[in-house]
C-alpha cells in the first residue's frame, strides 16, 4: 500500500527539516465559529451585567450627584423599556385573540324566543 505524497506533505517535511514547529489544525467550520461566538457573547454579557452579591447596595456613594443621576436615569429607562415591551406583547396577544375568535366552535346564543300558547 503506497502513501500519497502531496505538495503539502513535502512542504511540511521541509519546515520540519528546518527545525520549525508546525501545527496542523483542521479548518474551523461555520457552526463551530457560531458556537464560539455565542459562547463568547454569553460570557461577556454575564461578565458585564453588573451582578452583585450585596442586594440593594451599590459600591458608589449614592449621595453624590453622579451615581444618583445614573440610578434615576437607569430606573426611568427601565420603566419605559418595560412599558414598551408590555404594550407590544399586549398588542400581539390582543391581535391573536381577535384573529382566533371567528374560528372557535363555541355556540353563541343570538336570540332567545319565548313560546306563548293562546
PyMOL commands that place a pseudoatom at each C-alpha (Angstrom):
pseudoatom trace, name=CA, resn=UNK, resi=1, chain=A, elem=C, hetatm=0, pos=[0.000, 0.000, 0.000]
pseudoatom trace, name=CA, resn=UNK, resi=2, chain=A, elem=C, hetatm=0, pos=[1.621, 3.216, -1.100]
pseudoatom trace, name=CA, resn=UNK, resi=3, chain=A, elem=C, hetatm=0, pos=[1.155, 6.555, 0.600]
pseudoatom trace, name=CA, resn=UNK, resi=4, chain=A, elem=C, hetatm=0, pos=[0.250, 9.539, -1.473]
pseudoatom trace, name=CA, resn=UNK, resi=5, chain=A, elem=C, hetatm=0, pos=[2.785, 12.331, -1.195]
pseudoatom trace, name=CA, resn=UNK, resi=6, chain=A, elem=C, hetatm=0, pos=[1.270, 15.713, -1.870]
pseudoatom trace, name=CA, resn=UNK, resi=7, chain=A, elem=C, hetatm=0, pos=[2.807, 19.145, -2.144]
pseudoatom trace, name=CA, resn=UNK, resi=8, chain=A, elem=C, hetatm=0, pos=[1.532, 19.977, 1.333]
pseudoatom trace, name=CA, resn=UNK, resi=9, chain=A, elem=C, hetatm=0, pos=[3.305, 16.924, 2.747]
pseudoatom trace, name=CA, resn=UNK, resi=10, chain=A, elem=C, hetatm=0, pos=[6.585, 17.954, 1.081]
pseudoatom trace, name=CA, resn=UNK, resi=11, chain=A, elem=C, hetatm=0, pos=[6.257, 21.483, 2.497]
pseudoatom trace, name=CA, resn=UNK, resi=12, chain=A, elem=C, hetatm=0, pos=[5.593, 20.042, 5.944]
pseudoatom trace, name=CA, resn=UNK, resi=13, chain=A, elem=C, hetatm=0, pos=[8.739, 17.898, 5.743]
pseudoatom trace, name=CA, resn=UNK, resi=14, chain=A, elem=C, hetatm=0, pos=[10.742, 20.934, 4.617]
pseudoatom trace, name=CA, resn=UNK, resi=15, chain=A, elem=C, hetatm=0, pos=[9.527, 23.005, 7.570]
pseudoatom trace, name=CA, resn=UNK, resi=16, chain=A, elem=C, hetatm=0, pos=[10.317, 20.167, 9.983]
pseudoatom trace, name=CA, resn=UNK, resi=17, chain=A, elem=C, hetatm=0, pos=[13.809, 19.799, 8.455]
pseudoatom trace, name=CA, resn=UNK, resi=18, chain=A, elem=C, hetatm=0, pos=[14.478, 23.492, 9.098]
pseudoatom trace, name=CA, resn=UNK, resi=19, chain=A, elem=C, hetatm=0, pos=[13.641, 22.932, 12.774]
pseudoatom trace, name=CA, resn=UNK, resi=20, chain=A, elem=C, hetatm=0, pos=[10.387, 24.852, 12.775]
pseudoatom trace, name=CA, resn=UNK, resi=21, chain=A, elem=C, hetatm=0, pos=[7.390, 23.716, 14.776]
pseudoatom trace, name=CA, resn=UNK, resi=22, chain=A, elem=C, hetatm=0, pos=[4.446, 23.050, 12.531]
pseudoatom trace, name=CA, resn=UNK, resi=23, chain=A, elem=C, hetatm=0, pos=[0.948, 22.954, 13.979]
pseudoatom trace, name=CA, resn=UNK, resi=24, chain=A, elem=C, hetatm=0, pos=[-1.667, 21.367, 11.804]
pseudoatom trace, name=CA, resn=UNK, resi=25, chain=A, elem=C, hetatm=0, pos=[-5.229, 22.205, 12.747]
pseudoatom trace, name=CA, resn=UNK, resi=26, chain=A, elem=C, hetatm=0, pos=[-8.393, 21.461, 10.856]
pseudoatom trace, name=CA, resn=UNK, resi=27, chain=A, elem=C, hetatm=0, pos=[-10.225, 24.470, 9.469]
pseudoatom trace, name=CA, resn=UNK, resi=28, chain=A, elem=C, hetatm=0, pos=[-12.998, 25.850, 11.658]
pseudoatom trace, name=CA, resn=UNK, resi=29, chain=A, elem=C, hetatm=0, pos=[-16.452, 25.122, 10.391]
pseudoatom trace, name=CA, resn=UNK, resi=30, chain=A, elem=C, hetatm=0, pos=[-19.186, 27.727, 10.339]
pseudoatom trace, name=CA, resn=UNK, resi=31, chain=A, elem=C, hetatm=0, pos=[-21.223, 26.043, 13.072]
pseudoatom trace, name=CA, resn=UNK, resi=32, chain=A, elem=C, hetatm=0, pos=[-18.193, 25.873, 15.360]
pseudoatom trace, name=CA, resn=UNK, resi=33, chain=A, elem=C, hetatm=0, pos=[-17.497, 29.566, 14.752]
pseudoatom trace, name=CA, resn=UNK, resi=34, chain=A, elem=C, hetatm=0, pos=[-21.101, 30.395, 15.581]
pseudoatom trace, name=CA, resn=UNK, resi=35, chain=A, elem=C, hetatm=0, pos=[-20.864, 28.327, 18.759]
pseudoatom trace, name=CA, resn=UNK, resi=36, chain=A, elem=C, hetatm=0, pos=[-17.648, 30.071, 19.794]
pseudoatom trace, name=CA, resn=UNK, resi=37, chain=A, elem=C, hetatm=0, pos=[-19.168, 33.474, 19.057]
pseudoatom trace, name=CA, resn=UNK, resi=38, chain=A, elem=C, hetatm=0, pos=[-22.313, 32.682, 21.033]
pseudoatom trace, name=CA, resn=UNK, resi=39, chain=A, elem=C, hetatm=0, pos=[-20.299, 31.391, 23.997]
pseudoatom trace, name=CA, resn=UNK, resi=40, chain=A, elem=C, hetatm=0, pos=[-18.068, 34.465, 23.923]
pseudoatom trace, name=CA, resn=UNK, resi=41, chain=A, elem=C, hetatm=0, pos=[-21.019, 36.847, 23.808]
pseudoatom trace, name=CA, resn=UNK, resi=42, chain=A, elem=C, hetatm=0, pos=[-22.735, 34.970, 26.624]
pseudoatom trace, name=CA, resn=UNK, resi=43, chain=A, elem=C, hetatm=0, pos=[-19.596, 35.154, 28.742]
pseudoatom trace, name=CA, resn=UNK, resi=44, chain=A, elem=C, hetatm=0, pos=[-19.115, 38.845, 28.040]
pseudoatom trace, name=CA, resn=UNK, resi=45, chain=A, elem=C, hetatm=0, pos=[-22.724, 39.672, 28.811]
pseudoatom trace, name=CA, resn=UNK, resi=46, chain=A, elem=C, hetatm=0, pos=[-22.507, 37.741, 32.074]
pseudoatom trace, name=CA, resn=UNK, resi=47, chain=A, elem=C, hetatm=0, pos=[-19.271, 39.491, 32.960]
pseudoatom trace, name=CA, resn=UNK, resi=48, chain=A, elem=C, hetatm=0, pos=[-20.537, 42.976, 32.205]
pseudoatom trace, name=CA, resn=UNK, resi=49, chain=A, elem=C, hetatm=0, pos=[-24.059, 42.525, 33.540]
pseudoatom trace, name=CA, resn=UNK, resi=50, chain=A, elem=C, hetatm=0, pos=[-23.173, 44.003, 36.913]
pseudoatom trace, name=CA, resn=UNK, resi=51, chain=A, elem=C, hetatm=0, pos=[-24.031, 41.003, 39.029]
pseudoatom trace, name=CA, resn=UNK, resi=52, chain=A, elem=C, hetatm=0, pos=[-23.510, 41.754, 42.712]
pseudoatom trace, name=CA, resn=UNK, resi=53, chain=A, elem=C, hetatm=0, pos=[-23.837, 39.766, 45.871]
pseudoatom trace, name=CA, resn=UNK, resi=54, chain=A, elem=C, hetatm=0, pos=[-24.981, 42.694, 48.028]
pseudoatom trace, name=CA, resn=UNK, resi=55, chain=A, elem=C, hetatm=0, pos=[-28.615, 43.217, 47.137]
pseudoatom trace, name=CA, resn=UNK, resi=56, chain=A, elem=C, hetatm=0, pos=[-29.808, 46.798, 47.159]
pseudoatom trace, name=CA, resn=UNK, resi=57, chain=A, elem=C, hetatm=0, pos=[-26.394, 48.256, 47.852]
pseudoatom trace, name=CA, resn=UNK, resi=58, chain=A, elem=C, hetatm=0, pos=[-24.050, 49.931, 45.436]
pseudoatom trace, name=CA, resn=UNK, resi=59, chain=A, elem=C, hetatm=0, pos=[-20.313, 50.280, 45.544]
pseudoatom trace, name=CA, resn=UNK, resi=60, chain=A, elem=C, hetatm=0, pos=[-20.542, 54.023, 44.965]
pseudoatom trace, name=CA, resn=UNK, resi=61, chain=A, elem=C, hetatm=0, pos=[-21.817, 56.757, 47.227]
pseudoatom trace, name=CA, resn=UNK, resi=62, chain=A, elem=C, hetatm=0, pos=[-25.467, 57.364, 46.273]
pseudoatom trace, name=CA, resn=UNK, resi=63, chain=A, elem=C, hetatm=0, pos=[-25.370, 60.830, 47.878]
pseudoatom trace, name=CA, resn=UNK, resi=64, chain=A, elem=C, hetatm=0, pos=[-23.060, 62.098, 45.155]
pseudoatom trace, name=CA, resn=UNK, resi=65, chain=A, elem=C, hetatm=0, pos=[-24.771, 63.613, 42.111]
pseudoatom trace, name=CA, resn=UNK, resi=66, chain=A, elem=C, hetatm=0, pos=[-23.245, 61.270, 39.514]
pseudoatom trace, name=CA, resn=UNK, resi=67, chain=A, elem=C, hetatm=0, pos=[-24.471, 57.961, 40.954]
pseudoatom trace, name=CA, resn=UNK, resi=68, chain=A, elem=C, hetatm=0, pos=[-27.808, 59.487, 41.940]
pseudoatom trace, name=CA, resn=UNK, resi=69, chain=A, elem=C, hetatm=0, pos=[-28.431, 60.726, 38.406]
pseudoatom trace, name=CA, resn=UNK, resi=70, chain=A, elem=C, hetatm=0, pos=[-27.265, 57.387, 36.998]
pseudoatom trace, name=CA, resn=UNK, resi=71, chain=A, elem=C, hetatm=0, pos=[-29.605, 55.400, 39.227]
pseudoatom trace, name=CA, resn=UNK, resi=72, chain=A, elem=C, hetatm=0, pos=[-32.551, 57.703, 38.487]
pseudoatom trace, name=CA, resn=UNK, resi=73, chain=A, elem=C, hetatm=0, pos=[-31.978, 57.607, 34.722]
pseudoatom trace, name=CA, resn=UNK, resi=74, chain=A, elem=C, hetatm=0, pos=[-31.487, 53.832, 34.853]
pseudoatom trace, name=CA, resn=UNK, resi=75, chain=A, elem=C, hetatm=0, pos=[-34.788, 53.427, 36.678]
pseudoatom trace, name=CA, resn=UNK, resi=76, chain=A, elem=C, hetatm=0, pos=[-36.557, 55.678, 34.166]
pseudoatom trace, name=CA, resn=UNK, resi=77, chain=A, elem=C, hetatm=0, pos=[-35.112, 53.780, 31.210]
pseudoatom trace, name=CA, resn=UNK, resi=78, chain=A, elem=C, hetatm=0, pos=[-36.132, 50.500, 32.831]
pseudoatom trace, name=CA, resn=UNK, resi=79, chain=A, elem=C, hetatm=0, pos=[-39.702, 51.698, 33.346]
pseudoatom trace, name=CA, resn=UNK, resi=80, chain=A, elem=C, hetatm=0, pos=[-40.025, 53.000, 29.790]
pseudoatom trace, name=CA, resn=UNK, resi=81, chain=A, elem=C, hetatm=0, pos=[-38.496, 49.872, 28.275]
pseudoatom trace, name=CA, resn=UNK, resi=82, chain=A, elem=C, hetatm=0, pos=[-40.739, 47.650, 30.385]
pseudoatom trace, name=CA, resn=UNK, resi=83, chain=A, elem=C, hetatm=0, pos=[-43.842, 49.566, 29.345]
pseudoatom trace, name=CA, resn=UNK, resi=84, chain=A, elem=C, hetatm=0, pos=[-42.884, 49.462, 25.673]
pseudoatom trace, name=CA, resn=UNK, resi=85, chain=A, elem=C, hetatm=0, pos=[-42.333, 45.714, 25.802]
pseudoatom trace, name=CA, resn=UNK, resi=86, chain=A, elem=C, hetatm=0, pos=[-45.564, 45.239, 27.774]
pseudoatom trace, name=CA, resn=UNK, resi=87, chain=A, elem=C, hetatm=0, pos=[-47.534, 47.263, 25.233]
pseudoatom trace, name=CA, resn=UNK, resi=88, chain=A, elem=C, hetatm=0, pos=[-46.060, 45.305, 22.348]
pseudoatom trace, name=CA, resn=UNK, resi=89, chain=A, elem=C, hetatm=0, pos=[-46.847, 41.968, 23.996]
pseudoatom trace, name=CA, resn=UNK, resi=90, chain=A, elem=C, hetatm=0, pos=[-50.376, 43.129, 24.832]
pseudoatom trace, name=CA, resn=UNK, resi=91, chain=A, elem=C, hetatm=0, pos=[-50.960, 44.243, 21.246]
pseudoatom trace, name=CA, resn=UNK, resi=92, chain=A, elem=C, hetatm=0, pos=[-49.752, 40.937, 19.840]
pseudoatom trace, name=CA, resn=UNK, resi=93, chain=A, elem=C, hetatm=0, pos=[-51.848, 38.915, 22.288]
pseudoatom trace, name=CA, resn=UNK, resi=94, chain=A, elem=C, hetatm=0, pos=[-54.911, 41.050, 21.545]
pseudoatom trace, name=CA, resn=UNK, resi=95, chain=A, elem=C, hetatm=0, pos=[-54.434, 40.618, 17.803]
pseudoatom trace, name=CA, resn=UNK, resi=96, chain=A, elem=C, hetatm=0, pos=[-54.008, 36.873, 18.237]
pseudoatom trace, name=CA, resn=UNK, resi=97, chain=A, elem=C, hetatm=0, pos=[-57.198, 36.688, 20.296]
pseudoatom trace, name=CA, resn=UNK, resi=98, chain=A, elem=C, hetatm=0, pos=[-59.076, 38.756, 17.701]
pseudoatom trace, name=CA, resn=UNK, resi=99, chain=A, elem=C, hetatm=0, pos=[-57.871, 36.588, 14.838]
pseudoatom trace, name=CA, resn=UNK, resi=100, chain=A, elem=C, hetatm=0, pos=[-58.709, 33.391, 16.719]
pseudoatom trace, name=CA, resn=UNK, resi=101, chain=A, elem=C, hetatm=0, pos=[-62.233, 34.455, 17.711]
pseudoatom trace, name=CA, resn=UNK, resi=102, chain=A, elem=C, hetatm=0, pos=[-64.066, 33.721, 14.414]
pseudoatom trace, name=CA, resn=UNK, resi=103, chain=A, elem=C, hetatm=0, pos=[-62.587, 30.234, 14.278]
pseudoatom trace, name=CA, resn=UNK, resi=104, chain=A, elem=C, hetatm=0, pos=[-63.790, 28.972, 17.655]
pseudoatom trace, name=CA, resn=UNK, resi=105, chain=A, elem=C, hetatm=0, pos=[-66.556, 26.358, 17.626]
pseudoatom trace, name=CA, resn=UNK, resi=106, chain=A, elem=C, hetatm=0, pos=[-68.348, 27.605, 20.730]
pseudoatom trace, name=CA, resn=UNK, resi=107, chain=A, elem=C, hetatm=0, pos=[-72.085, 28.070, 20.310]
pseudoatom trace, name=CA, resn=UNK, resi=108, chain=A, elem=C, hetatm=0, pos=[-73.303, 31.637, 20.720]
pseudoatom trace, name=CA, resn=UNK, resi=109, chain=A, elem=C, hetatm=0, pos=[-76.893, 32.449, 21.565]
pseudoatom trace, name=CA, resn=UNK, resi=110, chain=A, elem=C, hetatm=0, pos=[-78.049, 35.228, 19.307]
pseudoatom trace, name=CA, resn=UNK, resi=111, chain=A, elem=C, hetatm=0, pos=[-81.759, 35.419, 20.211]
pseudoatom trace, name=CA, resn=UNK, resi=112, chain=A, elem=C, hetatm=0, pos=[-83.971, 33.626, 22.641]
pseudoatom trace, name=CA, resn=UNK, resi=113, chain=A, elem=C, hetatm=0, pos=[-87.599, 33.082, 21.739]
pseudoatom trace, name=CA, resn=UNK, resi=114, chain=A, elem=C, hetatm=0, pos=[-90.312, 32.780, 24.267]
pseudoatom trace, name=CA, resn=UNK, resi=115, chain=A, elem=C, hetatm=0, pos=[-93.069, 30.445, 23.252]
pseudoatom trace, name=CA, resn=UNK, resi=116, chain=A, elem=C, hetatm=0, pos=[-96.596, 31.596, 24.170]
pseudoatom trace, name=CA, resn=UNK, resi=117, chain=A, elem=C, hetatm=0, pos=[-99.671, 29.457, 23.834]
pseudoatom trace, name=CA, resn=UNK, resi=118, chain=A, elem=C, hetatm=0, pos=[-103.079, 31.060, 23.434]
for i in range(1, 118): cmd.bond("trace and resi %d" % i, "trace and resi %d" % (i + 1))
show_as sticks, trace
zoom trace
